């Protein structure tokens, strides 16, 4: 008899599933990100407790697995299905997609401080995604300024994490321009598109490498930025590296990526 396959579901379906109760929710992200935020009731899944979880959980228990962006959970989903679990689900888009849904369905109203910030920067208080000059939204401006507190408040209030400016750049790009590691942290935890490519096919990693911002390059690589992506003109971040520090970081990341693929 064949094993039942696991199912891939989106965040809205996952929310309905959790409403049933009795679902084992497993988060395969690293401990740092798990401790920062996770789905209510989730347990952290790792190589250290995988066997114990597989062996110690009744196979009739519905299992929902998620990771950062929905890749690792596919591997774990297949494991649980192969092990005989009757109901196994993998969350498409991972925790990043889950957070986006939560912000859309339960946004927090802008507080007095955020309302004042919006007014000071010429944005309407009732439109968090209003585009200013060159398509700059409040989230992009706060990111460029390195104002991590305002970035967080905007996201909590429902600002669009995926909005892009006139060049097709997202808020993470603007945080990289401002070399704000704190703002980058907030955006990355919220699930910003790390490998988003703008109208020319350039990523944040390419920009940071081309401008010699090695601390930004290091943070992007640590978050999982893809060093092998190329622009429309066929240039990679490595091709664009403006400093020895950036070159070394990208070479190391490239070698590690090739080793993992092999």
N, C-alpha and C positions, 0 to 999 in steps of 0.2 A: 504494500500500500504506500503510495507516494505521500510525502510530507506536505502539509498545507503551506503555500508560499506566504511570505510576509507581504504586507500591503504598504504602499507609499501613500501618505495622506498629507493634505495641506493643514495650515494652522487652524482654520475654521472647523474642519472636520475633527482635528485633534481636540479642540475645545469641547465639542459635543461629546466626543469619546470620554473625556475626563468627567463630564457631567454624569456619566453612568455610575461612577464610583468603582472602587475595587481594582483600578488599573495601576500596575507597577510602572512608574515612570523612571527611566534610566537616562542619566546625563553623562555622555562620554567625554566631555571637555575636561581640560586640566583643572586642578584644584583651585587655582587662583581665580579663573573665570567663574567656576561654579560658586565659589564663596561670594563673589560680587553680586551675582544674580542667577536665579534658576527658576524653573517652573515649580509652583507650590507643590510640595510633597515629593519632589524628585529625589532620587538617590544617585550618588556619583558612581559610575561604572568605570572600572579601570582593569588593566591586565592583572592587577593584584587580587581583585575580587571576582573576576569573570567566572572562573570555575565554580566558586562557591555559590554565586548567583544562579548559574545554570542548574546546579545540582540541588540547591536548597529551595528553589521556587516551584510550587505546584504548576504542572504544565497546563492547567486550565486557566491560569491567571493571565488576563490580557496584559500585554507588555507594549509600552510606547517608548521608543528609543529616539534620542535626538543628540546632535553634536553641534558644531559651530554653524555649518552651512548645509548639512544634509548629505554629506559624503560618507564619513565614517559610520554613521548610523545604518547605512545600507549593508555594510559588512557585518555589523553586529546583528542586524535584522535577519540576515541569512543564517547566522550561527544559531540564533534562537529558534528559527523555523526548522532548521536541520535537526535540532535537538528535540523536536517534537512538541513545541509549544503551539497551542491551537490558535491563538490570536496574537499576532506580532505586527506592530506598526512602526514605520520609520517616518519621521517628520521631515517632509520636504522643506528645504530652506533652513532647517535647523533652528537654533535658538534665535538667530537673527530674524527669521521670518515670524517667529512667535512674538518677539518684542514689537515688531512692526504692527502686527494685528492688535496687540494690547494698546498701543498708543492710539490707534484709529478708533477702537471701540470704547476706550475709557480714558480719554485725554484729561489732563488736569488743567483747569482754567488758569490763564496767566495771572500770576500774583502781582502785587503793586510794584515790586522791583522790576519784574520783566516788562510790565506795562510802561513803566517810566523809561526803561532802556529802549523799547520800541519807539516811543515818542521822540526821544533824544536823537535817534538815528533816522527819523523821518518815515517810519513804517506805521501803518494803521494797526491799532490794537486788536482788530477783529479779523485780521488776515495774516497768519503767521508765515505764509508762503508768498507774500507779496514780493514781486521782483522789482528791485531798484535799478540803478544804472548798471548796464551790462549784465542784467539778469541776476544781480546779487540779492539773494534772499537773506532774511535775518539770520538764519542758521549759518550761511556762508560767511556773512560779515563777522559774526561772533567767533566763528572758527578761525578766521584770518587774524582777528585781534588777539587770539589766544585766551579768550574769555570763557574758560571751561565751565564756570558756573552758569553763564547765560546759555551756553550750548546745551547743558543738561536740562535747564528749565524749558527751553524751547522744545526739546525732544519730549519731555514729560507732558507738555501742553499740546503735543500732536503735530509739530512741525514735520514736514516731509523730508525724510532722510535721503530720499533718492532724487530730489530735485537737482537740476543742473543749470549752469549759467549759460550765457550766450555762446561760450566756447565748448559747451558740453562737459564742463568740469563740475564735480560734486563738492560737498562741504569738506570732505577729507583733503581734497586738493588744496583748498584754501587754507586749511590748518597746516598743511605742509609748507605753503608759501610763507605763512607766519612763523614757521618753525616752532609751533606750539605742541609739545609732546603731551601736555595735559589735555588739550582739546582733542588731540588725536585719540587719546585713551578713551575719552567719553564716546566719541564717534565709533570707535572700533568695538567697544562693549555693546553699543546699540545695534551693531550689525551692519554698519555702512559697507557699501560695495567696495571691497579692498582693491580689486583688480579692474575697476571700472575704466573703460577706455573712452577718451573724449573724441571730439570730431576728427582729430588727426590720428586717432588710435593710440594716443599717449596715456600712460597710467601715472598714478602718483609716484610710483617707484622710479619711473623714467624721469619725471620732473625733478625729483629730489637728487637723483644721480647726476643729472645734467647741470645742476646748480651747486653741486658739491656739498649738499647738506647731509653729511655722513651720519649724524645722529638720527635724522629722519629716515634715511635709508635703513639703518640698523633696526629701528622700531618697525618699519613696514615689513622687513624680511622676517622679523621675529613673529609678526602677526600672520605670516603666511603669504605675503605678496609674491606673485609669480615673476621671477626674473627672466623668464624665457619668452614672455609676450613681446610682440613687435608692433611698431607703428605702421601706418599705411605705406611709409617709405622703407619698410623692412629694417628698422633699427630697434635694437633691444636696449634695456637699461644699461647693460654692460657696454654696449657700443657708445653710450652717451656719457659714461662716467667721467666727471670733470676733475676728480682728485684721486690720489693714490688710495686714500682711505675708502672711498666709495668703490673703487676698482677691486680692492681686496675683499670687501664685504660681498660684492656681487659674484666674484669668482668663487669664493667659498660656498655661497648659496647655490651656485650653478653646479659645482662638483657634488655637493650633498644631494641635490635633486637628481642628478644623473645616477648616483650610487643607489638612491632609493628606487629609482625606476628599473635599475638593473637587478 
